[in-house]
Amino acid sequence: MSRVSFYTRPYDRLIKTESDVLKFVTALIANTKGDGKEGDEFWTKAETLLYCALVAYIVFEGPEEERNMNTLVEMINSMEVREDDETFKNAVDYMFDGLERRSPQHFAVRQYKKYKLASGKTAKSILISCGARLAPFDIPQLREIMSYDELELDKLGDEKSALFFLISDTDTTYNFLVALAFSQMFNLLCERADNTYGGRLPYHVRVLWDEAANTGQVPGLEKIVAVIRSREISLTLFYQAMSQCKALYKDHSETIMGNMDSIVFLGGREASTLKDISENWLGKATISMQTEGRSRGQSESYSQNMQRLGRELMTTSEITTMPGDKCILQLRGLPPFLSPKYDLKKHPNYKYTAEFDKKKNAFRLESLFRHRPLRLKPEDEYTVYKVDGSDTDEEADLLNFDDLDSDEFV
């Protein structure tokens, strides 16, 4: 492998068009709505307007080092609203006033003006909703993660490489980051295949999405899975039960499953999954049934009857009690078949795993970091500078919001 990275960072600096802004915001909202019942759709649409305006400003007008989620959070935090003073302007208002002077038809300006139609009380409620949605991005560890990027998602098909997203299987705080990254990755790779390589990536990109039910939702996945194969991209989804896919994608789950060339069932007890496998995957088999009858009396008689019947190839109870070393494979164009599971310990590369030799083959994440904090050693030479930071205001130069104070607008 020529490049291996182990990070969980969405690649928002590759938002290039207004359409990309909307795709990113849609994915952000879909994966940060929580598990509760959705409220009034008005608030979601209002948040979408504000996010589109701020993200577009950050991407198209902000300096490169500030094109990240941290800047979006800072902008939301600095948007003070006063219910009793509709004319009050916060720092972000001045930023957009300056942008409107330079480019009245700018996408960010047009979206922000729609948001500003809200009254002070409504705008305050919208900001509270935005703050609650973006609360995870205020966690210090996540702020550090979002401050820079090194994934290069759009270049995965340029050379042989491996990219791993490692998240906790007990803490779901950061799960939505994977869905955000996957959403952008599919869009970026399809665009790169079409615009750079004439429709097909030079190296096939295979996405193995383990725990797909616990790592968020990719908006429009039912359309993505139908078109990515022609770009040399394949997707493997891992679910513990089909009901998990239905819970995430509702009516689109059948479309997603229908675009899969192969489906492997490793075992389980979920009722709807077992019923679907028995009735739709396996279907019915023809069996011969022979019946015999004998009657005794004054005249003894004997009869024998042979008939053909149909029954499920495997009933739900038979699937439930399937041996643990067996699996069912449904491959497009072929009848389903029962197959033994491959024993990983027989693989020639098993000796390189930590399970084989934990001391020798243990995985060390720190050895793969590219972005490392500076660590001084006793023998290093360095210069010490004394800086007076008493007048420093961290928010004073947020995306240069003081546009109206420049000589250009005097």
N, C-alpha and C positions, 0 to 999 in steps of 0.2 A: 504494500500500500504506500502511495506516495504522500498522502496527507491524512492524518487521523486527528480529529478534534472531539473533545468531550465537554460540551457546554449546553446550556439551555437558554439561548439568547435569540429572541426574534430579530429579524433583519430589517428593521424599519427604515434604515437609510436607503434601501433600494426602492422606496416608493417614488415613482418617477412621474406619474400622471395623476390627474384628478380622479380617474377611475380607480387607480391603485389606492388613493386615499379612502375612497368609499368602501373598497374591499377590506381594507385594514380595519376601519371603524366597525364595519359589520361583524367581522370576526371577533373584534374586541368585545363588543356588546354581547354577542352570542355566547361567549365563554366566561363572562363575568356577571351573569344575571342571577347566579345562585340557584339553590334548589327549591326555593319557595315559589308560590304562585305569582305569575307576572301581574303587575298592576295595570293602570291605565296606559294605553299605547301612546298617549300624548307625550308623556314624560320621556319615553324611550326615543321618540322622534325628535323631541327638543334636544335631548342629549346628543343625538346623532348630528344635528346641525352644528352644535358647539364644537364637538370633537372634530368634525370635518374642517371647520374654520381654523381651529388651532393647529391641527396636524398639518394642514396645507400651508399655514404660515411658517411653521417650524421647518418643513421640508423645502419649501420653495424660496423662503426669505431668510431663514436663520443660518448662522455660520455652521460649518460642518460639524464642529465639536459639540454643538448643542442639538443636533438632530437625533434626539432620543426621547424615551418615555419620561425621563426625569424632567425635561423641560416642559412637557405637557402637564405634569403634576404641579410644577412650580407656577405655571400660568394659571391653572385652576385655583391654586392657593392664593394667588395675588389678585383675584377678581372680586374685590369688595363691592357689594351692592347695598345701597341705602334705600329702604322702602319709602322714606319720607322725602327723598330728594331724587327725583327722576333725572335731574341734570348732572348728577355726580358722575365723574369719570375716574375709573381706576387705571392702573398702568397698562393693562391690556387694551383698554379702550383707546388710549393714546397711540398704542402701537398700530392698531387698525386704522385710526384716523390718518396717520402718516402714510400707511400703505395705500389707503384710498386716494390720497392726493397724488401719489405716484402712478397708481394703476387702478382706476375706478372699477374696471371690469374683472379684477382679479377674483379667482374662484374663492379664495379665503374671505375676501371682503364681502362678496355676495352672500356667502353662508352666514357670516357674522351679523350682517344687517338683518337677516331673517331672525336670528336668535334675539337681537336687540329689540324686536317688536314686542317681546314679553314685558309685562309690567315689572316693577321692582320686586314685588312679592313673589311673582311667578319665577323671575330670574333667580331669586335667592333659592327657591325650591329646586330649580334645575341644577344649580351649583352644588347644593347639598347632595343631590342624587349622584352627580359626577364625582364628588369627593368620596362618597361611600363606595362607588364602583371602583375607583382607582386607589382605594385604601391599601391594597397589597403592594402597590408600587412605592409606598412610603416606607416600607421596611428597609432598613439600612443594607441588608444583604442583597435585596433585590435591586436597590438603587445602584449598587456597585455593579451588579450583573448587567443592568441596562445602560450603563454609562459608555460602553464601547461594544464593538462588534468584531467578530473574527470568523463567523460561520461560513461566509461566502456561499450562501445557499444557491445562488444562481449559477455557480460554477461546478456543481456536483457532477454534472454530466460531461465535463471537459476532460477529466482524467480519472484514473482509478483512485478511489478514495473511500474512506469510511467515516461516517458521522454518527455519533451516539448521543442521545438525549437521556441523561440519567436523572431520575426524580425519585422521591421517596414513595414507597408503596403504602405508607401509613399516613403521611401528611399530604393533604390535597391542596395546600396553599398555592403552589406554583404549577399545578397541572395545566392551567389554561395557557401557559407559555408554550407548551408543546403544540397545542392546537393553533395558536397564532403563527408559530414558525412553520407548521405544515401547510397552513393556508397560503402563506406567502411563498413557500417553496414551490408548490404546485404551479402557482401563477407565474413565478419567475422562470421556472424550467420550461414551461410551455412557450412563454414569450421568447426565451433564448433559443429554443429549438426552431421556432418559426422564423425569427429574425436573423439569427446568426448561422444556423446549420441547415437551412432549407427544409425544416420540418422534422428532423430526427437528430437526437443527441448522439455524439460520437461514441459515448459509453452508456450502456444501459444503466438506469438508476432504479434500483429495487428498494422499495420502502417496506420495512418490516415494522408494523405498528402494533406492538404488544400492548396489552391492557387498553385497547382502543376505547373502551367504555368509560375509563376513568381518567382520560387525558383530554377531555374537551371535545368540541364539535367544530368541524370544518364546514362553513357555510357553502352550499352548492356542491357538496361531495358527490351527489347523485349525477351531476353533470361532469364533474372532474373525472370520475372513474370510467366514464364512457369515451373520453377523448385522449387520455394520457398514454394509452398503449401505443398509439401511432407515433408518439414522440419518443419512444424507447424509455417509457416510465411504467413501472408496474407497482401495484399496491397490494400488500398482504395484511389483512385485518385479523386480529386475534380477539375473539369474544369467548367468554365462558358460557354464554347462551345467546341465542338469536334475539331474545327479548331485550337484551341490552342495546342492540342496534336499533330496534324499533322504538325504544324509549328515547333515544337521542334524535333520530331522524324521522320519526313518525311514519307518515305514508311513503316517504322516500326510501325507507329501508328495503323494500322489495326491489326497487330499481337498483340500489347499491348491490344487493346480493345477486341480482340477475346479471350484473355485469362482471361477475367473478367467473373466470374460466374453470376454476377448480375449488371445491369446498371439502375440507377434511374435518370429520367429526372424531374427536379423540375420546369422547365419553362424557356423560353427564346425566342429570335427572330432571332438568327443567321441562315441564309438560309440553309447552307449545313447541319447543325445539324437537322433542321426541316425536310428536305428532307430525310435524312438517317433514322430518326425515322419513318416517314410515310411509306417509301417504304421497309426498311429492318427489322425494329423492328416489326411494327404492321401488315404489309402486307395488304392483301385484305380480304374483307368480302363479303359473298353472300347476295344479297338483291332481293326481289321480286318486280317487277314493273308491275302495271296494267294500261293499256291504254284503253280508251273508245273512240268510234267514232260514230257520228250520221250525217247522210246526209238527207236533206229534198228536196223534189221535188214531181214529180208525184207519185213516190213510195218511201216512207220514209224507210230508213234502219238504223239499229243500230248494232254496233260491239263492242266486248270486247275482249281484248287480255291480257294474263298473261305471263310474261317472267322473267327469273332469270338472274341477272347481277352481275358483280363483281365491287366493288369500294373500295377505301382505307378505312381501319377501321376508321382512322382519317386523314383528309386532313391537309396540312400544315397550312391553315388558321384556322382550328379547333384547332390545337395544339397551335398556337400562342395565341388564345383567351381562352385557358384553364384557368379555375378559379385558383386563387392564392393559394387556400387551397387544390388543387389536385396535384397529381404527377403520373407519369407513371413508372411502374416497369417491367423490363424485367429480369426474373429469368431463369437460364438455365434449360431446360427441361419442362418449363411451358409456356403457352401462356401469353403475356403481359397483364397487367390489370391496370385499372385506380383506384387509391387509394387515400383516404384522407390523408393529412399530419398530423403527430402526433403533438398535441399541447403540447409543452414542459412545459407549465405552469401547466399541469395536472400530470406531473411526480412527484412521491413521494419525490424525492430529490431536487425539484425545490426550496424548502425553504432554501437550503444551498447555493444558488447562490447569487452573488452580485446584480443581477437584482432584486431579492426578497427583500434583505436587504443589501444595499450598505455599511452601517456603520458597520454592524456585520460581513459580509462575504466578505469584500473587499480583493482582492488578494494583498499580500505583498511579493514581490520578494525577498527582502533582508533577510527575515526569512528563506529562503531555501538555502542561500549561504553556501558552505562548505569552499571555499577558500576565506577567509576574510583578508584584510590588518590588520596589527597590530595596535590597537588603545589603547594607554596608558591612564590610568585613574589617577587622582590626588593621589589616595591612593596606587597605584602600586609602588613596589620597583624595581629599575633597576640600572644598572651600565653604566656609560658613558665612552667610550673609544675615545681617540684622535688619529686619523689616518691621516697621511700625504699622500694624494693621488696625489701629484704633478707629480709623475713619472708613473702614471697609464695609460696604453694604453688599451682601451677596446677591440681592435682587436688583441692585442698581443698574446693572448692564444686561438684564435679562433680554436677550435678543435685540438689544439696542432700541428699547421702546421709546426713547426720547427723540424720535424722528422730528416731532413738531418743534423742538428747540434748536434744530440745526439752522444754519444760515439760509438753506434752500427754501424754507417756509416762512422766513421773516418778512 
